[in-house]
Amino acid sequence: MPDDMSGFSKRSKLESEDFYYSEEGFLVFTEKYHLKRGYCCKSGCKHCPFGFNKNTGNVSKERT
């Protein structure tokens, strides 16, 4: 039985173009990262390529 049951070990490593650190020190995912992930998490991400609107709860763009 694997030690890590969280699924962390199955995730791919982040590349430098996948994120940056904000002035406040937060990790911010880029549009490229979101597109590689392939779905909208509906958290209102700053660089969401899927067009999620946190106020309405709707996704305005379809993934192509």
Backbone torsions as a table, in degrees:
resi	resn	phi	psi	omega
1	MET	NA	131.3	-179.3
2	PRO	-68.7	150.4	179.4
3	ASP	-71.2	-34.4	-175.8
4	ASP	-96.1	102.2	-178.4
5	MET	-91.3	-1.7	-175.9
6	SER	-80.2	-13.4	-175.9
7	GLY	88.5	-1.1	-179.7
8	PHE	-57.2	-40.2	-176.6
9	SER	-67.0	-18.9	-179.8
10	LYS	-86.1	-14.4	-178.7
11	ARG	-76.7	144.8	178.2
12	SER	-78.9	156.9	179.6
13	LYS	-68.8	145.4	176.7
14	LEU	-75.5	138.3	175.5
15	GLU	-96.8	162.6	-175.4
16	SER	-61.4	-29.8	179.5
17	GLU	-84.1	-0.2	-179.7
18	ASP	-84.0	-18.3	-175.4
19	PHE	-159.4	167.5	169.7
20	TYR	-148.7	167.2	178.3
21	TYR	-101.2	131.9	177.7
22	SER	-73.8	170.8	177.8
23	GLU	-59.8	-28.2	179.7
24	GLU	-82.4	-7.4	178.6
25	GLY	95.8	8.3	178.6
26	PHE	-81.7	147.1	174.2
27	LEU	-81.2	123.6	-178.4
28	VAL	-117.9	121.1	179.6
29	PHE	-80.0	141.2	-179.1
30	THR	-87.2	169.4	177.3
31	GLU	-60.1	-37.9	179.3
32	LYS	-59.8	-41.8	178.3
33	TYR	-63.1	-46.0	-179.0
34	HIS	-61.4	-40.0	178.5
35	LEU	-65.9	-39.0	177.1
36	LYS	-64.7	-36.6	179.3
37	ARG	-66.0	-40.6	170.5
38	GLY	94.5	1.6	178.1
39	TYR	-152.1	161.7	179.3
40	CYS	-92.2	129.7	-179.7
41	CYS	-87.3	-6.7	178.0
42	LYS	58.8	39.9	176.9
43	SER	-104.2	-1.3	-179.1
44	GLY	76.6	38.2	-177.9
45	CYS	-59.6	145.3	-177.9
46	LYS	-58.2	-39.4	-175.6
47	HIS	-111.3	34.5	-177.4
48	CYS	-65.6	117.8	178.7
49	PRO	-82.3	-4.1	-175.8
50	PHE	-95.2	-5.8	175.2
51	GLY	76.1	30.3	179.6
52	PHE	-68.5	131.9	177.2
53	ASN	-108.7	114.1	-176.5
54	LYS	-64.4	-29.7	-178.8
55	ASN	-71.9	-38.2	-177.5
56	THR	-99.3	-22.4	-177.1
57	GLY	78.9	15.8	-178.3
58	ASN	-107.2	148.9	172.7
59	VAL	-100.3	122.2	-174.2
60	SER	-93.7	-14.0	-179.7
61	LYS	-118.4	141.3	175.3
62	GLU	-92.3	146.0	176.6
63	ARG	-72.9	133.3	-179.4
64	THR	-104.7	NA	NA
